[in-house]
């Protein structure tokens, strides 16, 4: 009875003690592909391809598509890393305009993904389709609890992740056209 009265009293005051709702921002139009390991036990390459042209478009809580896309890469990395060493690296090749523009290669370690989920929290999961060598699989990933209170901090974190080039011949760097 005391618990019920306390809850009613706090509710009447408009107070919330804790929340269990994660603000999942789905990226349903992403094409996520993992390449084969190729004998490398320390890393894997993946591609994240979206049809979006303007990644600076605000989506939710002050986050741009760019930050939402990187959030999804972090979430999928965290899921992929469940059984892997903390130093394991996913090299994400991020492409927009259906693969026409290369946004860069992002090296995300398992430890970074785990730390990011720990820092921002997660209280929900989301089904994401991931292709492993062309074989589509639905995986349930923990989603970052991004909201208006921590969006700026997350955007700052994303800005600290510097996109790299792919060492190919010719070299492919952020902003290069791939068609």
Secondary structure, DSSP 8 states (H G I E B T S, - for coil): -HHHHHHHHHHHTT--S----------TT-EEEE---TT-SSEEEEEEE---S-TTSEEETTEEHHHHHHHHHHHHHHHHGGGS-TT-EEEEEEEETTTTEEEEEEEEEHHHHHHHHHHH----EEEEEEEETTEEEEEEEE-----TTTHHHHHHHHHHS--B-B--SS-B-TT-B--
